[in-house]
Amino acid sequence: MVHTLETAGDEPLHVVILAAGKGTRMRSARPKVLHEIGGKPMLARVLETAAALRPQAVHVVIGHEAQQVREAFADAPVQWVEQAEQRGTGHALQMVLPDLPQTGKTLVLYGDVPLIDAESLAALLAAARGEALGVLTDVLDNPFGDGRIVRDANGGVAAIVEEKDADDAQRRLREINTGILALPNARLAPWLQALRPANAQGELYLTDLIAMAAGEGVPVRPVQVAAHHLAAGVNDRAQLAALERAFQHGEAQRLMREGVTLRDPARFDLRGALRCGQDVVIDVNVLIEGECVLGDGVRVGANCVLKNVVLGAGTVIAPFSHLEACTVGTNVRIGPYARLRPGATLADEVHVGNFVEIKKSTLARGAKVNHLTYVGDADIGEKTNVGAGTVTCNYDGVNKFRTEIGANCFIGSGALLVAPVRVQDGATVGAGSVIVRDCPPDSLNIARGRQVSIADWQRPHPKDKQ
């Protein structure tokens, strides 16, 4: 969850998110910034964090598969800037320069650094007040591949040297540049115009601005990030998976602080938003997607999937159940191996058992559908019991029709209810019946073929093997 924060003073703030890279090491037809962390594209998470800083504008630099990125965020309040030729981070900011004011600050973020938090950025902006330049740093045991922070004799930041351009002494430095910068707009134009591709990559490095600032006596103020994963970038699938685990660990810790019991925090995945009442218990390998609300005392068994669901207090979901876009009342029992599809609405004290599928149907208080049953496009009344193997035959190959079952009905095992059909209050349907006409109240309804018994019948036997 991202909260809106107060930023540094009254300085106008513009955020630039660099998201033009191809992401070759992802080996994907999809732009790297659209790959997901916690169920959201990485760029979406960066945009949410940027919005929490309340900037005057957010500029997103796109290049590779730019149209895909635009379409994925068609409604986002951003200004798109296309970098047709990727010539480095400095060149990317040059593309945005005409849209930036000459006062205030520009905060540079990255579309593939998804877990950066608003608190770290607010601290960076506070450090970079006035004409200062702020740089977010980290200290790594193995900084291979990262640009090193080079300090002067007084401990001030003098420059950032990229790995490929560093000498042996510089490569031994462990403090690295995360790439996230807070830049004074008043100096951006001359600095960016002075950039030269004098490096191993032949690119315009944004990091060269640090040496320019130091050379002009502009304060360069480093702020160390609180945790490595907050400023970590994604270049390949392994790094994507590592940040996914870091994100899930953080979400699990937050939920447990809020009073949720997770049987094993390492085997829990949240890919959306989850609100819980008191004493909620979630077993291992549970996946939460979309917007989910779990009331007081809800228990979710192992290996369940919940997507856009509301579960009332005291409800128990047994293992291996799958619930999507449904609303469930209080003290309901579901599963194991149950499936609630979109449009399922269960009132209080309903029982839905193993291998039961319910779609676009309502079950009133105390109704029971306990075994091997399909209920689709149906309404089931209070305290009605639906036997094993029952099917509401709702589809004729073209159209779908509803089945109405009243209160206190008993539907025998193996019944087929061919919609549209109505079983009125108190009616009983005999096991194995195929019901095609309405059943009157308090009636017994049987629709079976006549049983025939053949005496002295000999069961076939396999031929003797030669």
Kinemage of the C-alpha trace (Angstrom):
@kinemage 1
@onewidth
@group {chain A} dominant
@subgroup {mainchain}
@vectorlist {calphas} color= white
{ca met a 1} P 0.000 0.000 0.000
{ca val a 2} L 1.372 3.414 -1.011
{ca his a 3} L 0.556 6.455 1.112
{ca thr a 4} L 0.699 10.089 0.015
{ca leu a 5} L 3.680 11.863 1.594
{ca glu a 6} L 4.758 15.414 2.146
{ca thr a 7} L 7.726 16.218 -0.114
{ca ala a 8} L 10.549 18.682 0.224
{ca gly a 9} L 9.238 22.181 0.871
{ca asp a 10} L 7.415 24.097 -1.824
{ca glu a 11} L 9.776 23.178 -4.657
{ca pro a 12} L 7.947 22.109 -7.818
{ca leu a 13} L 8.569 18.426 -8.451
{ca his a 14} L 8.596 16.600 -11.763
{ca val a 15} L 9.140 12.855 -11.913
{ca val a 16} L 10.809 11.212 -14.907
{ca ile a 17} L 10.502 7.435 -15.184
{ca leu a 18} L 12.903 5.799 -17.630
{ca ala a 19} L 11.167 2.846 -19.271
{ca ala a 20} L 12.525 2.698 -22.803
{ca gly a 21} L 14.842 -0.312 -22.554
{ca lys a 22} L 14.353 -3.506 -24.523
{ca gly a 23} L 15.113 -5.871 -21.654
{ca thr a 24} L 16.918 -8.382 -23.869
{ca arg a 25} L 17.808 -10.681 -20.979
{ca met a 26} L 14.133 -11.170 -20.149
{ca arg a 27} L 13.823 -13.063 -23.470
{ca ser a 28} L 10.248 -11.899 -23.828
{ca ala a 29} L 7.996 -10.388 -26.484
{ca arg a 30} L 6.527 -8.224 -23.738
{ca pro a 31} L 8.251 -4.988 -22.672
{ca lys a 32} L 10.219 -5.537 -19.491
{ca val a 33} L 8.323 -2.908 -17.503
{ca leu a 34} L 5.048 -4.783 -18.099
{ca his a 35} L 6.269 -7.911 -16.313
{ca glu a 36} L 4.558 -8.217 -12.955
{ca ile a 37} L 5.522 -8.045 -9.307
{ca gly a 38} L 2.750 -8.965 -6.888
{ca gly a 39} L 0.194 -9.101 -9.706
{ca lys a 40} L 0.941 -5.600 -11.068
{ca pro a 41} L 3.240 -4.501 -13.896
{ca met a 42} L 6.501 -3.133 -12.551
{ca leu a 43} L 5.801 0.244 -14.138
{ca ala a 44} L 2.419 0.401 -12.380
{ca arg a 45} L 4.130 0.095 -9.007
{ca val a 46} L 6.602 2.870 -9.849
{ca leu a 47} L 3.761 5.111 -11.021
{ca glu a 48} L 1.869 4.531 -7.753
{ca thr a 49} L 4.942 5.444 -5.721
{ca ala a 50} L 5.567 8.544 -7.831
{ca ala a 51} L 1.960 9.669 -7.364
{ca ala a 52} L 2.385 9.459 -3.579
{ca leu a 53} L 4.948 12.285 -3.829
{ca arg a 54} L 2.309 14.562 -5.382
{ca pro a 55} L 4.454 15.809 -8.294
{ca gln a 56} L 3.324 18.464 -10.730
{ca ala a 57} L 3.803 15.990 -13.569
{ca val a 58} L 5.051 12.492 -14.289
{ca his a 59} L 6.955 11.905 -17.537
{ca val a 60} L 7.520 8.346 -18.774
{ca val a 61} L 10.240 7.771 -21.356
{ca ile a 62} L 9.368 4.832 -23.602
{ca gly a 63} L 11.050 3.261 -26.590
{ca his a 64} L 10.991 -0.488 -27.162
{ca glu a 65} L 7.422 -1.639 -27.877
{ca ala a 66} L 6.254 1.831 -26.895
{ca gln a 67} L 2.715 1.227 -28.103
{ca gln a 68} L 2.277 -1.783 -25.818
{ca val a 69} L 3.302 0.312 -22.842
{ca arg a 70} L 0.976 3.170 -23.796
{ca glu a 71} L -1.956 0.789 -24.219
{ca ala a 72} L -1.318 -0.863 -20.860
{ca phe a 73} L -1.556 2.561 -19.164
{ca ala a 74} L -4.019 4.274 -21.464
{ca asp a 75} L -5.758 6.025 -18.563
{ca ala a 76} L -2.660 6.902 -16.544
{ca pro a 77} L -2.135 10.644 -15.865
{ca val a 78} L 1.344 10.732 -17.395
{ca gln a 79} L 3.155 12.531 -20.184
{ca trp a 80} L 4.672 10.088 -22.644
{ca val a 81} L 8.057 10.851 -24.175
{ca glu a 82} L 9.415 8.559 -26.877
{ca gln a 83} L 13.128 7.787 -27.090
{ca ala a 84} L 13.309 6.247 -30.532
{ca glu a 85} L 17.041 5.603 -30.297
{ca gln a 86} L 18.320 4.433 -26.928
{ca arg a 87} L 21.615 6.247 -26.389
{ca gly a 88} L 21.788 6.052 -22.608
{ca thr a 89} L 20.135 7.496 -19.531
{ca gly a 90} L 21.462 10.987 -20.177
{ca his a 91} L 19.982 10.954 -23.664
{ca ala a 92} L 16.651 9.806 -22.214
{ca leu a 93} L 16.506 12.818 -19.881
{ca gln a 94} L 17.462 15.071 -22.798
{ca met a 95} L 14.235 13.928 -24.464
{ca val a 96} L 12.223 15.214 -21.484
{ca leu a 97} L 14.143 18.450 -20.955
{ca pro a 98} L 11.792 20.650 -23.091
{ca asp a 99} L 8.892 19.674 -20.800
{ca leu a 100} L 10.674 20.468 -17.528
{ca pro a 101} L 10.501 23.854 -15.787
{ca gln a 102} L 13.664 25.759 -14.952
{ca thr a 103} L 12.872 25.718 -11.247
{ca gly a 104} L 12.289 22.980 -8.724
{ca lys a 105} L 13.473 19.396 -8.801
{ca thr a 106} L 13.405 16.472 -11.211
{ca leu a 107} L 13.318 13.015 -9.655
{ca val a 108} L 14.626 10.256 -11.925
{ca leu a 109} L 13.112 6.788 -11.412
{ca tyr a 110} L 13.158 3.561 -13.410
{ca gly a 111} L 10.334 1.408 -14.686
{ca asp a 112} L 12.252 -1.760 -13.820
{ca val a 113} L 12.946 -0.769 -10.178
{ca pro a 114} L 9.473 -1.676 -8.909
{ca leu a 115} L 9.840 -1.746 -5.131
{ca ile a 116} L 11.239 1.715 -4.517
{ca asp a 117} L 9.217 3.228 -1.707
{ca ala a 118} L 7.879 6.719 -1.225
{ca glu a 119} L 9.606 7.087 2.160
{ca ser a 120} L 13.074 6.619 0.606
{ca leu a 121} L 12.257 9.089 -2.148
{ca ala a 122} L 10.928 11.666 0.299
{ca ala a 123} L 14.185 11.401 2.268
{ca leu a 124} L 16.165 11.866 -0.955
{ca leu a 125} L 14.165 14.958 -1.906
{ca ala a 126} L 14.600 16.399 1.577
{ca ala a 127} L 18.369 15.952 1.285
{ca ala a 128} L 18.378 17.627 -2.127
{ca arg a 129} L 16.672 20.879 -1.087
{ca gly a 130} L 17.746 24.060 -2.826
{ca glu a 131} L 20.475 23.688 -5.435
{ca ala a 132} L 21.739 20.354 -4.107
{ca leu a 133} L 21.793 17.140 -6.093
{ca gly a 134} L 20.568 14.013 -4.304
{ca val a 135} L 21.738 10.494 -5.137
{ca leu a 136} L 20.252 7.326 -3.679
{ca thr a 137} L 22.994 4.834 -2.848
{ca asp a 138} L 23.343 1.314 -1.501
{ca val a 139} L 26.196 -0.726 -0.051
{ca leu a 140} L 26.522 -4.246 -1.426
{ca asp a 141} L 28.771 -7.180 -0.553
{ca asn a 142} L 29.057 -7.951 -4.259
{ca pro a 143} L 28.606 -4.764 -6.294
{ca phe a 144} L 29.691 -6.308 -9.623
{ca gly a 145} L 28.062 -4.567 -12.571
{ca asp a 146} L 26.976 -1.467 -10.655
{ca gly a 147} L 28.329 2.074 -10.870
{ca arg a 148} L 30.534 2.906 -7.877
{ca ile a 149} L 30.252 5.998 -5.690
{ca val a 150} L 33.650 7.706 -5.659
{ca arg a 151} L 34.232 10.021 -2.710
{ca asp a 152} L 36.779 12.781 -2.279
{ca ala a 153} L 39.299 13.169 0.536
{ca asn a 154} L 36.639 14.817 2.710
{ca gly a 155} L 34.137 12.006 2.197
{ca gly a 156} L 31.966 13.951 -0.215
{ca val a 157} L 30.638 12.393 -3.391
{ca ala a 158} L 32.972 13.297 -6.250
{ca ala a 159} L 31.744 11.080 -9.096
{ca ile a 160} L 30.005 7.875 -10.149
{ca val a 161} L 32.082 5.468 -12.220
{ca glu a 162} L 30.425 2.650 -14.153
{ca glu a 163} L 31.788 -0.885 -13.795
{ca lys a 164} L 33.171 -1.025 -17.335
{ca asp a 165} L 34.982 2.275 -16.891
{ca ala a 166} L 36.287 1.697 -13.362
{ca asp a 167} L 39.891 0.894 -12.437
{ca asp a 168} L 40.816 -1.856 -9.993
{ca ala a 169} L 40.662 0.386 -6.938
{ca gln a 170} L 37.258 1.728 -7.896
{ca arg a 171} L 35.916 -1.781 -8.497
{ca arg a 172} L 36.748 -2.626 -4.898
{ca leu a 173} L 34.358 0.053 -3.672
{ca arg a 174} L 31.117 -1.346 -2.277
{ca glu a 175} L 28.937 1.775 -2.274
{ca ile a 176} L 26.940 1.847 -5.485
{ca asn a 177} L 24.678 4.182 -7.388
{ca thr a 178} L 21.093 2.993 -7.558
{ca gly a 179} L 20.425 5.316 -10.510
{ca ile a 180} L 17.772 7.273 -8.633
{ca leu a 181} L 18.609 10.965 -8.618
{ca ala a 182} L 17.045 14.239 -7.452
{ca leu a 183} L 18.333 16.944 -9.803
{ca pro a 184} L 18.094 20.747 -9.625
{ca asn a 185} L 16.205 21.896 -12.719
{ca ala a 186} L 18.067 25.203 -12.868
{ca arg a 187} L 21.256 23.375 -13.850
{ca leu a 188} L 19.827 20.556 -15.938
{ca ala a 189} L 20.045 22.169 -19.382
{ca pro a 190} L 23.784 23.019 -19.323
{ca trp a 191} L 24.660 19.729 -17.649
{ca leu a 192} L 22.749 17.612 -20.150
{ca gln a 193} L 24.148 19.579 -23.095
{ca ala a 194} L 27.680 18.930 -21.806
{ca leu a 195} L 27.301 15.134 -21.748
{ca arg a 196} L 29.672 13.212 -24.023
{ca pro a 197} L 29.749 9.468 -24.872
{ca ala a 198} L 33.322 9.074 -23.604
{ca asn a 199} L 32.863 5.645 -22.048
{ca ala a 200} L 33.034 1.948 -22.865
{ca gln a 201} L 29.377 1.849 -23.894
{ca gly a 202} L 29.511 4.928 -26.087
{ca glu a 203} L 26.412 6.300 -24.348
{ca leu a 204} L 25.387 9.487 -22.586
{ca tyr a 205} L 25.506 8.664 -18.885
{ca leu a 206} L 23.235 10.510 -16.487
{ca thr a 207} L 25.699 9.619 -13.759
{ca asp a 208} L 28.257 12.022 -15.291
{ca leu a 209} L 26.148 14.830 -13.827
{ca ile a 210} L 27.525 14.024 -10.368
{ca ala a 211} L 31.080 14.905 -11.386
{ca met a 212} L 29.812 18.073 -13.068
{ca ala a 213} L 27.960 19.085 -9.916
{ca ala a 214} L 30.966 18.393 -7.706
{ca gly a 215} L 33.204 20.357 -10.069
{ca glu a 216} L 30.902 23.379 -9.844
{ca gly a 217} L 30.638 23.244 -6.083
{ca val a 218} L 27.027 22.071 -6.121
{ca pro a 219} L 26.343 19.978 -3.015
{ca val a 220} L 25.961 16.267 -3.834
{ca arg a 221} L 24.071 14.611 -1.005
{ca pro a 222} L 23.903 10.822 -0.833
{ca val a 223} L 21.066 9.004 0.906
{ca gln a 224} L 21.476 5.288 1.543
{ca val a 225} L 18.407 3.171 0.842
{ca ala a 226} L 16.987 1.320 3.857
{ca ala a 227} L 16.978 -2.154 2.250
{ca his a 228} L 18.641 -3.606 -0.832
{ca his a 229} L 15.455 -4.764 -2.542
{ca leu a 230} L 13.912 -1.288 -2.507
{ca ala a 231} L 16.327 -0.013 -5.146
{ca ala a 232} L 17.070 -3.292 -6.938
{ca gly a 233} L 16.399 -3.466 -10.656
{ca val a 234} L 15.196 -6.299 -12.846
{ca asn a 235} L 17.214 -7.445 -15.833
{ca asp a 236} L 16.254 -11.112 -16.080
{ca arg a 237} L 13.715 -13.651 -14.839
{ca ala a 238} L 15.847 -14.637 -11.848
{ca gln a 239} L 15.964 -11.051 -10.583
{ca leu a 240} L 12.226 -10.733 -11.202
{ca ala a 241} L 11.614 -13.823 -9.050
{ca ala a 242} L 13.922 -12.535 -6.314
{ca leu a 243} L 12.030 -9.240 -6.087
{ca glu a 244} L 8.717 -11.110 -6.119
{ca arg a 245} L 9.863 -13.000 -3.025
{ca ala a 246} L 11.032 -9.785 -1.374
{ca phe a 247} L 7.663 -8.178 -2.084
{ca gln a 248} L 5.730 -11.184 -0.769
{ca his a 249} L 7.874 -11.306 2.368
{ca gly a 250} L 7.022 -7.663 3.056
{ca glu a 251} L 3.301 -8.217 2.494
{ca ala a 252} L 3.301 -11.280 4.743
{ca gln a 253} L 5.063 -9.377 7.525
{ca arg a 254} L 2.572 -6.519 7.217
{ca leu a 255} L -0.429 -8.858 7.430
{ca met a 256} L 0.956 -10.640 10.473
{ca arg a 257} L 1.552 -7.292 12.201
{ca glu a 258} L -2.116 -6.553 11.517
{ca gly a 259} L -3.129 -9.763 13.293
{ca val a 260} L -3.445 -12.302 10.480
{ca thr a 261} L -2.107 -15.799 11.129
{ca leu a 262} L -0.081 -17.141 8.205
{ca arg a 263} L 0.853 -20.764 8.777
{ca asp a 264} L 3.992 -20.262 6.689
{ca pro a 265} L 4.740 -16.707 5.505
{ca ala a 266} L 7.141 -18.068 2.880
{ca arg a 267} L 4.285 -19.937 1.200
{ca phe a 268} L 1.800 -17.126 0.755
{ca asp a 269} L 1.192 -14.942 -2.304
{ca leu a 270} L -0.721 -11.674 -2.448
{ca arg a 271} L -1.332 -10.305 -5.933
{ca gly a 272} L -3.808 -7.600 -5.107
{ca ala a 273} L -5.278 -6.078 -1.953
{ca leu a 274} L -6.400 -7.977 1.142
{ca arg a 275} L -8.396 -6.638 4.095
{ca cys a 276} L -8.879 -8.910 7.094
{ca gly a 277} L -10.838 -8.849 10.314
{ca gln a 278} L -9.597 -10.309 13.582
{ca asp a 279} L -8.265 -13.845 13.982
{ca val a 280} L -8.085 -14.707 10.296
{ca val a 281} L -6.021 -17.849 9.624
{ca ile a 282} L -4.491 -18.587 6.218
{ca asp a 283} L -2.790 -21.916 5.566
{ca val a 284} L 0.087 -22.619 3.176
{ca asn a 285} L 0.158 -22.027 -0.588
{ca val a 286} L -2.847 -19.703 -0.621
{ca leu a 287} L -3.002 -17.235 -3.523
{ca ile a 288} L -4.920 -13.968 -3.086
{ca glu a 289} L -5.714 -11.959 -6.222
{ca gly a 290} L -7.669 -8.776 -6.908
{ca glu a 291} L -9.615 -7.174 -4.064
{ca cys a 292} L -10.434 -9.586 -1.228
{ca val a 293} L -12.105 -9.041 2.143
{ca leu a 294} L -12.019 -11.699 4.889
{ca gly a 295} L -14.226 -11.209 7.930
{ca asp a 296} L -13.464 -12.035 11.562
{ca gly a 297} L -12.425 -15.616 12.187
{ca val a 298} L -12.253 -16.665 8.537
{ca arg a 299} L -10.074 -19.722 7.950
{ca val a 300} L -8.615 -20.507 4.533
{ca gly a 301} L -7.196 -23.980 3.992
{ca ala a 302} L -4.075 -24.937 2.107
{ca asn a 303} L -3.723 -24.528 -1.654
{ca cys a 304} L -6.746 -22.258 -2.159
{ca val a 305} L -7.125 -19.438 -4.694
{ca leu a 306} L -9.242 -16.393 -3.803
{ca lys a 307} L -9.851 -13.689 -6.392
{ca asn a 308} L -12.108 -10.671 -5.818
{ca val a 309} L -14.106 -12.311 -3.030
{ca val a 310} L -15.848 -11.197 0.155
{ca leu a 311} L -16.055 -13.791 2.932
{ca gly a 312} L -18.238 -13.228 5.979
{ca ala a 313} L -17.167 -13.821 9.566
{ca gly a 314} L -16.619 -17.400 10.660
{ca thr a 315} L -16.517 -18.826 7.148
{ca val a 316} L -14.191 -21.762 6.526
{ca ile a 317} L -12.689 -22.562 3.135
{ca ala a 318} L -11.336 -26.122 3.044
{ca pro a 319} L -8.185 -26.948 1.053
{ca phe a 320} L -7.892 -26.864 -2.743
{ca ser a 321} L -10.895 -24.600 -3.290
{ca his a 322} L -11.072 -21.890 -5.962
{ca leu a 323} L -13.279 -18.822 -5.440
{ca glu a 324} L -13.603 -15.956 -7.900
{ca ala a 325} L -15.796 -12.836 -7.979
{ca cys a 326} L -18.253 -14.132 -5.388
{ca thr a 327} L -19.799 -13.017 -2.110
{ca val a 328} L -20.061 -15.393 0.826
{ca gly a 329} L -22.001 -14.849 4.057
{ca thr a 330} L -21.138 -15.722 7.647
{ca asn a 331} L -20.402 -19.186 9.014
{ca val a 332} L -20.330 -20.764 5.569
{ca arg a 333} L -18.468 -24.032 4.897
{ca ile a 334} L -16.881 -24.467 1.475
{ca gly a 335} L -14.804 -27.331 0.067
{ca pro a 336} L -12.517 -29.101 -0.128
{ca tyr a 337} L -12.092 -28.969 -3.901
{ca ala a 338} L -15.008 -26.575 -4.386
{ca arg a 339} L -15.228 -23.971 -7.118
{ca leu a 340} L -17.235 -20.761 -6.868
{ca arg a 341} L -17.277 -18.929 -10.174
{ca pro a 342} L -18.213 -15.291 -10.833
{ca gly a 343} L -21.693 -14.321 -9.707
{ca ala a 344} L -22.003 -16.901 -6.932
{ca thr a 345} L -23.704 -15.418 -3.845
{ca leu a 346} L -23.953 -17.511 -0.705
{ca ala a 347} L -25.995 -16.416 2.315
{ca asp a 348} L -25.174 -17.277 5.930
{ca glu a 349} L -24.664 -20.885 7.076
{ca val a 350} L -24.566 -22.350 3.571
{ca his a 351} L -22.618 -25.578 2.999
{ca val a 352} L -20.843 -26.211 -0.307
{ca gly a 353} L -18.906 -29.465 -0.320
{ca asn a 354} L -16.278 -31.307 -2.273
{ca phe a 355} L -16.207 -31.149 -6.071
{ca val a 356} L -19.128 -28.723 -6.225
{ca glu a 357} L -19.159 -25.943 -8.824
{ca ile a 358} L -21.419 -22.906 -8.493
{ca lys a 359} L -21.761 -20.206 -11.137
{ca lys a 360} L -23.978 -17.112 -11.250
{ca ser a 361} L -26.296 -18.514 -8.583
{ca thr a 362} L -27.699 -17.571 -5.195
{ca leu a 363} L -27.952 -19.909 -2.230
{ca ala a 364} L -30.181 -18.745 0.622
{ca arg a 365} L -29.491 -19.237 4.322
{ca gly a 366} L -28.761 -22.793 5.374
{ca ala a 367} L -28.830 -24.310 1.885
{ca lys a 368} L -26.588 -27.348 1.351
{ca val a 369} L -24.895 -28.563 -1.815
{ca asn a 370} L -22.400 -31.015 -0.478
{ca his a 371} L -21.132 -33.382 -3.163
{ca leu a 372} L -20.196 -33.598 -6.843
{ca thr a 373} L -22.763 -31.111 -8.106
{ca tyr a 374} L -23.007 -28.327 -10.692
{ca val a 375} L -25.244 -25.348 -9.937
{ca gly a 376} L -25.352 -22.744 -12.702
{ca asp a 377} L -27.793 -19.861 -13.239
{ca ala a 378} L -29.913 -20.961 -10.297
{ca asp a 379} L -31.591 -19.671 -7.158
{ca ile a 380} L -31.793 -22.044 -4.187
{ca gly a 381} L -33.997 -21.295 -1.197
{ca glu a 382} L -33.417 -21.568 2.539
{ca lys a 383} L -32.527 -24.952 4.046
{ca thr a 384} L -32.795 -26.759 0.734
{ca asn a 385} L -30.592 -29.839 0.383
{ca val a 386} L -29.190 -30.689 -3.041
{ca gly a 387} L -27.978 -34.271 -3.360
{ca ala a 388} L -24.781 -35.608 -4.879
{ca gly a 389} L -24.408 -35.583 -8.627
{ca thr a 390} L -27.194 -33.072 -9.278
{ca val a 391} L -26.868 -30.850 -12.348
{ca thr a 392} L -28.822 -27.747 -13.239
{ca cys a 393} L -28.928 -28.070 -17.025
{ca asn a 394} L -28.802 -24.367 -17.829
{ca tyr a 395} L -27.447 -24.293 -21.392
{ca asp a 396} L -29.070 -25.485 -24.602
{ca gly a 397} L -26.042 -24.786 -26.741
{ca val a 398} L -27.137 -21.241 -27.565
{ca asn a 399} L -28.945 -19.697 -24.588
{ca lys a 400} L -28.779 -20.048 -20.823
{ca phe a 401} L -31.814 -20.420 -18.563
{ca arg a 402} L -32.404 -20.225 -14.817
{ca thr a 403} L -33.458 -22.891 -12.369
{ca glu a 404} L -35.490 -21.845 -9.339
{ca ile a 405} L -35.519 -24.082 -6.285
{ca gly a 406} L -37.588 -22.932 -3.319
{ca ala a 407} L -37.090 -23.257 0.423
{ca asn a 408} L -36.980 -26.579 2.312
{ca cys a 409} L -36.696 -28.625 -0.878
{ca phe a 410} L -34.894 -31.947 -1.150
{ca ile a 411} L -33.202 -32.772 -4.444
{ca gly a 412} L -32.226 -36.432 -4.628
{ca ser a 413} L -28.855 -37.612 -5.871
{ca gly a 414} L -28.208 -37.740 -9.584
{ca ala a 415} L -31.086 -35.436 -10.514
{ca leu a 416} L -31.010 -33.387 -13.720
{ca leu a 417} L -33.000 -30.156 -13.591
{ca val a 418} L -33.544 -28.955 -17.156
{ca ala a 419} L -33.950 -25.178 -17.137
{ca pro a 420} L -36.051 -23.164 -17.260
{ca val a 421} L -37.713 -25.029 -14.455
{ca arg a 422} L -39.077 -24.271 -10.996
{ca val a 423} L -39.087 -26.518 -7.934
{ca gln a 424} L -41.427 -24.874 -5.451
{ca asp a 425} L -41.161 -24.728 -1.639
{ca gly a 426} L -41.087 -28.056 0.149
{ca ala a 427} L -40.927 -30.157 -3.016
{ca thr a 428} L -38.894 -33.353 -3.229
{ca val a 429} L -37.188 -34.639 -6.358
{ca gly a 430} L -36.474 -38.360 -6.400
{ca ala a 431} L -32.943 -39.562 -7.015
{ca gly a 432} L -32.057 -40.079 -10.655
{ca ser a 433} L -34.922 -37.957 -11.973
{ca val a 434} L -34.801 -35.771 -15.060
{ca ile a 435} L -37.058 -32.819 -14.249
{ca val a 436} L -38.360 -30.857 -17.230
{ca arg a 437} L -41.570 -29.394 -15.746
{ca asp a 438} L -42.264 -27.276 -12.667
{ca cys a 439} L -42.684 -29.156 -9.381
{ca pro a 440} L -45.617 -28.066 -7.154
{ca pro a 441} L -45.109 -27.209 -3.469
{ca asp a 442} L -44.715 -30.099 -1.007
{ca ser a 443} L -44.857 -32.697 -3.821
{ca leu a 444} L -42.788 -35.768 -4.627
{ca asn a 445} L -41.498 -35.669 -8.199
{ca ile a 446} L -40.047 -38.741 -9.883
{ca ala a 447} L -39.068 -38.925 -13.543
{ca arg a 448} L -37.179 -42.142 -14.283
{ca gly a 449} L -37.214 -44.857 -16.856
{ca arg a 450} L -38.904 -48.070 -15.632
{ca gln a 451} L -36.545 -50.605 -14.083
{ca val a 452} L -36.417 -53.957 -15.835
{ca ser a 453} L -34.991 -57.092 -14.174
{ca ile a 454} L -33.986 -60.096 -16.307
{ca ala a 455} L -33.819 -63.351 -14.369
{ca asp a 456} L -30.977 -65.835 -14.825
{ca trp a 457} L -28.951 -63.412 -16.971
{ca gln a 458} L -25.397 -64.503 -17.623
{ca arg a 459} L -22.697 -61.873 -17.526
{ca pro a 460} L -20.341 -62.080 -20.546
{ca his a 461} L -16.958 -63.675 -19.908
{ca pro a 462} L -13.737 -63.135 -21.773
{ca lys a 463} L -12.826 -65.831 -24.230
{ca asp a 464} L -10.352 -68.420 -22.999
{ca lys a 465} L -6.827 -67.555 -24.013
{ca gln a 466} L -5.313 -70.049 -26.451
